[in-house]
């Protein structure tokens, strides 16, 4: 399988005065294109820390993260911000939708910010606001929310809000979607519906997912599961 992400000898420590807390201890991991990879492990083992590093929300203490041939740990903060907007989608346990905007506006916002912030173009093509909204509507339709475009988050169920969050993560056609406990805040029936959406997107769009979870149902649907133990990966 073609490799998308390569993580080499990753260390992450947090400091409180002279005290050092080592979370990641020389972690190595490869992620392949178009796979659903789940990362499991006990609470506090560093799963979310790893996801934040892969998502460029934090920097490692030592080691490298390569997206294809690009070492993102060598990028400046401005370069990292641009890379994050272009290449990475996020789905969190709590949907993090903006309450004052509709489902359609929540999804479109990420796309509009990207194109307006970075010269208004992608691959040399100008992206209009209308085109961004059309794409957002298409994504919401694809996750089964065609009847909820103008609804606000407070008018949506937990599963519907999470599906809006998934559509939002897809708006910029990311290389990878990082999901942190995406079913952790919804009931079992709703979780199954969200998992159906994730699996459909993976199969239909060849979208790569890295999912941190305690939910064994996700690992059962994943193409590969790894476990974190003592700051390292065990296959």
C-alpha positions as CSV (number, residue, x, y, z in Angstrom):
1,X,0.0,0.0,0.0
2,X,1.1,3.6,-0.7
3,X,2.4,5.4,2.3
4,X,0.8,8.7,3.3
5,X,2.4,9.4,6.7
6,X,5.6,8.2,8.3
7,X,6.3,8.9,11.9
8,X,9.9,8.4,13.0
9,X,11.2,8.2,16.6
10,X,8.6,10.6,18.0
11,X,9.0,11.9,21.5
12,X,6.8,14.3,23.4
13,X,7.5,15.6,26.9
14,X,5.7,18.2,29.0
15,X,7.6,20.2,31.6
16,X,6.6,21.7,35.0
17,X,9.7,23.5,36.2
18,X,12.4,20.9,36.5
19,X,9.9,18.0,36.3
20,X,9.5,16.2,32.9
21,X,6.5,14.1,32.0
22,X,7.4,11.8,29.0
23,X,4.2,11.0,27.0
24,X,5.6,9.7,23.7
25,X,8.8,7.7,23.9
26,X,10.3,7.0,20.5
27,X,7.0,6.2,18.7
28,X,7.1,4.9,15.1
29,X,4.1,4.5,12.8
30,X,3.2,4.4,9.1
31,X,-0.2,5.4,7.8
32,X,-1.2,4.2,4.3
33,X,-3.4,6.1,1.8
34,X,-7.1,5.2,1.8
35,X,-7.0,3.2,5.1
36,X,-9.1,3.6,8.2
37,X,-6.5,3.3,11.0
38,X,-7.7,3.1,14.6
39,X,-5.4,3.9,17.5
40,X,-6.5,2.3,20.8
41,X,-5.0,2.2,24.3
42,X,-5.7,3.0,27.9
43,X,-6.7,6.5,29.0
44,X,-3.7,8.8,29.5
45,X,-1.4,6.7,27.3
46,X,-0.9,9.6,24.8
47,X,-3.4,8.9,22.0
48,X,-4.7,12.4,21.8
49,X,-1.2,13.8,22.1
50,X,-0.2,11.8,19.1
51,X,-3.2,13.0,17.1
52,X,-2.4,16.6,17.9
53,X,1.1,16.1,16.7
54,X,0.0,14.5,13.4
55,X,-2.5,17.3,13.0
56,X,0.2,20.0,13.5
57,X,-1.6,21.4,16.6
58,X,1.5,20.8,18.6
59,X,5.2,20.1,18.0
60,X,7.2,17.1,19.1
61,X,10.1,17.3,21.5
62,X,12.1,15.1,19.2
63,X,11.5,13.1,16.0
64,X,9.9,13.7,12.6
65,X,6.5,13.4,10.9
66,X,6.5,13.1,7.1
67,X,3.5,13.6,4.9
68,X,4.6,11.7,1.8
69,X,8.1,13.2,1.4
70,X,7.5,16.5,3.4
71,X,8.9,16.7,6.9
72,X,6.2,18.9,8.5
73,X,8.1,19.2,11.8
74,X,10.6,21.4,9.8
75,X,7.9,23.9,8.8
76,X,7.5,27.4,10.2
77,X,4.3,28.3,12.1
78,X,2.9,30.1,9.0
79,X,3.7,27.2,6.8
80,X,2.2,24.8,9.3
81,X,-1.0,26.8,9.4
82,X,-1.3,26.7,5.6
83,X,-0.5,23.0,5.5
84,X,-3.1,22.3,8.2
85,X,-5.8,24.1,6.3
86,X,-5.0,22.4,3.1
87,X,-4.2,18.8,4.1
88,X,-5.9,17.9,7.4
89,X,-9.5,17.6,8.5
90,X,-10.6,17.2,12.1
91,X,-13.5,15.5,13.8
92,X,-13.7,15.8,17.6
93,X,-15.7,14.0,20.2
94,X,-17.7,17.2,20.8
95,X,-18.7,18.5,17.3
96,X,-17.4,22.0,17.9
97,X,-20.0,23.6,15.6
98,X,-20.6,27.3,15.8
99,X,-24.1,27.7,17.4
100,X,-25.0,30.9,15.5
101,X,-24.5,29.4,12.1
102,X,-26.6,26.9,10.1
103,X,-25.3,23.4,9.2
104,X,-24.6,24.7,5.7
105,X,-22.7,27.7,7.0
106,X,-20.7,25.6,9.4
107,X,-19.5,23.4,6.6
108,X,-18.8,26.1,4.1
109,X,-16.9,28.3,6.6
110,X,-13.7,26.2,6.5
111,X,-13.6,26.2,2.7
112,X,-14.3,29.9,2.5
113,X,-11.6,30.8,5.0
114,X,-9.1,28.7,3.2
115,X,-9.6,30.3,-0.2
116,X,-10.0,33.8,1.1
117,X,-6.9,33.5,3.3
118,X,-4.6,31.9,0.7
119,X,-5.1,34.1,-2.4
120,X,-8.6,32.9,-3.2
121,X,-7.5,30.0,-5.4
122,X,-6.7,26.4,-5.5
123,X,-4.6,24.9,-8.3
124,X,-4.9,28.1,-10.1
125,X,-8.7,28.2,-10.0
126,X,-10.5,31.0,-8.3
127,X,-13.0,29.7,-5.7
128,X,-16.1,31.8,-5.4
129,X,-18.3,31.9,-2.3
130,X,-21.1,30.4,-4.3
131,X,-18.9,27.5,-5.3
132,X,-17.9,26.9,-1.7
133,X,-21.6,26.8,-0.6
134,X,-22.4,24.4,-3.5
135,X,-19.7,22.1,-2.3
136,X,-20.8,22.3,1.3
137,X,-24.4,21.5,0.2
138,X,-23.1,18.5,-1.8
139,X,-21.2,17.2,1.2
140,X,-24.2,17.6,3.5
141,X,-26.3,15.7,1.0
142,X,-23.7,12.9,0.9
143,X,-23.9,12.4,4.7
144,X,-27.7,12.3,4.6
145,X,-28.5,15.8,5.7
146,X,-30.2,17.3,2.7
147,X,-33.2,18.2,4.8
148,X,-31.1,19.9,7.5
149,X,-29.1,22.5,5.5
150,X,-30.7,25.6,7.2
151,X,-30.9,24.1,10.7
152,X,-28.8,25.4,13.5
153,X,-26.8,23.0,15.8
154,X,-29.4,23.3,18.6
155,X,-32.0,22.0,16.1
156,X,-30.0,18.9,15.2
157,X,-29.6,15.6,17.0
158,X,-26.2,14.5,18.3
159,X,-25.7,12.2,15.4
160,X,-26.7,14.9,12.9
161,X,-24.3,17.4,14.5
162,X,-21.5,14.8,14.2
163,X,-22.3,14.3,10.5
164,X,-22.1,18.0,10.0
165,X,-18.7,17.9,11.6
166,X,-17.6,15.1,9.2
167,X,-18.8,17.1,6.2
168,X,-16.9,20.2,7.5
169,X,-13.8,18.1,7.8
170,X,-14.1,17.1,4.1
171,X,-14.6,20.6,2.7
172,X,-11.0,21.2,1.7
173,X,-10.4,17.7,0.3
174,X,-7.8,16.8,3.0
175,X,-5.1,14.2,2.7
176,X,-6.3,12.8,6.0
177,X,-9.1,13.2,8.5
178,X,-8.1,12.9,12.2
179,X,-11.0,11.9,14.5
180,X,-10.7,11.9,18.3
181,X,-13.4,9.7,19.9
182,X,-16.0,10.5,17.2
183,X,-18.6,8.3,18.8
184,X,-17.8,9.1,22.4
185,X,-20.6,11.5,23.0
186,X,-23.5,9.8,21.2
187,X,-25.7,6.7,21.9
188,X,-25.1,3.3,20.4
189,X,-27.7,3.5,17.6
190,X,-26.5,6.9,16.5
191,X,-22.8,5.7,16.7
192,X,-23.6,3.0,14.2
193,X,-25.1,5.6,11.8
194,X,-22.0,7.8,12.1
195,X,-19.7,4.7,11.5
196,X,-21.7,3.9,8.4
197,X,-21.0,7.5,7.1
198,X,-17.3,7.2,7.9
199,X,-17.0,3.8,6.2
200,X,-19.0,5.0,3.1
201,X,-16.7,8.1,2.7
202,X,-13.6,5.9,3.0
203,X,-14.9,3.5,0.4
204,X,-16.4,6.0,-2.0
205,X,-13.8,8.8,-1.8
206,X,-10.7,6.7,-0.7
207,X,-10.4,9.1,2.2
208,X,-7.8,8.3,4.8
209,X,-8.9,8.3,8.4
210,X,-6.9,8.1,11.7
211,X,-9.2,7.5,14.6
212,X,-8.4,7.6,18.3
213,X,-11.0,5.6,20.1
214,X,-12.0,3.3,22.9
215,X,-14.9,2.0,20.8
216,X,-14.3,-1.6,19.7
217,X,-17.0,-1.2,17.0
218,X,-14.8,1.3,15.2
219,X,-11.8,-1.0,15.3
220,X,-13.9,-3.8,13.9
221,X,-14.7,-1.7,10.8
222,X,-11.1,-0.3,10.5
223,X,-8.7,-1.7,8.0
224,X,-6.0,-1.7,10.7
225,X,-5.8,-1.2,14.4
226,X,-2.7,-0.4,16.5
227,X,-2.4,-0.1,20.3
228,X,-0.4,2.4,22.3
229,X,1.4,1.1,25.3
230,X,3.9,3.2,27.4
231,X,4.3,5.9,24.8
232,X,4.9,3.6,21.8
233,X,2.9,1.7,19.2
234,X,2.3,-2.0,19.3
235,X,0.7,-3.5,16.1
